[in-house]
Amino acid sequence: LTINNLQFTDTVDNFLEDKSNGNDSPVKPEDFQFLRVNIAAKNGFPLGVSLKMSLYDSGTNTIKSTVDATGILESATVDSNGKATGVTESSTSIEFTNEFFGSVNKADKIIFRFTLNSTGNGDVKIYSDYRINFTAALVVKPDINLH
């Protein structure tokens, strides 16, 4: 198969929204300068994946903020027969900024857009022994004000 910018999109309710009106939660988005997820992956599939996550206000039909994780998985290289020849290592940081957190309560939906691309210019083959191994680490930078 060959895949060129195949996109899957799903819209879900905003699960990040603070439904407690900010009174009950000891942790608030404004307490962080940023929150980042670092992902290291070893991809044995000849398919690369990118992700965009957008905060969406369905009342005004506007996107309030987007997090872009381009190249979250880089595709494995293939031989002349279209079979993956090993794994490709990639590392990506997905950063959730103060601006993003400031828009969380202005959106009622989150749109996830996954984009897939196959390796190279020719056909690739998918085998059952292909694997993806990844690790993820959460990095936060709190904005601490001691009074």
C-alpha positions, -999 to +999 in steps of 0.1 A: +000+000+000+009+036-004-004+063+019+000+101+013-014+124+039-042+101+050-060+119+078-082+106+105-101+133+125-122+128+156-140+155+176-147+148+213-161+167+242-135+189+259-123+166+288-097+193+298-123+219+307-125+229+344-161+220+353-156+230+389-156+267+382-120+269+394-130+266+431-124+230+440-092+222+420-059+228+438-041+227+405-050+252+378-037+256+343-024+291+351-001+275+377+022+262+349+044+281+325+043+250+303+036+213+304+054+191+279+052+154+269+085+141+256+081+110+234+109+087+223+099+061+198+113+032+178+090+025+149+093-006+128+063+002+106+069+019+073+043+045+083+049+079+099+023+096+121+017+132+130-009+146+154-027+179+159-049+186+188-072+217+185-094+233+211-127+241+192-156+264+201-186+249+184-207+280+192-185+303+171-170+276+148-135+287+157-103+269+168-090+286+199-056+269+201-037+240+185-009+217+197+011+203+168+031+171+172+044+168+136+065+137+132+054+120+164+064+087+147+089+087+119+085+059+094+109+029+091+129+026+059+120-001+034+139-023+010+132-026-027+104-051-020+086-027+004+095-045+036+108-025+066+145-030+071+147-020+107+135+007+131+136+044+129+142+063+162+125+096+167+119+120+196+091+146+198+081+171+223+044+180+226+042+213+244+011+226+261+017+264+266+001+289+289-018+302+258-032+267+252-043+264+288-058+298+287-081+286+259-092+253+275-123+268+291-132+287+259-137+255+239-164+228+243-147+203+219-113+189+211-104+179+175-077+153+171-062+150+136-039+121+128-020+121+095-003+090+082+023+088+054+041+057+041+078+055+035+093+067+003+078+068-032+067+031-037+045+006-021+051-007+014+041-040+029+027-045+064+039-076+083+027-089+117+062-088+132+065-050+129+067-033+163+065+002+179+083+008+212+080+042+229+085+060+262+068+092+273+078+116+300+059+144+315+078+177+320+062+206+339+075+240+347+053+254+375+048+291+380+053+294+417+046+326+435+055+325+472+037+351+492 
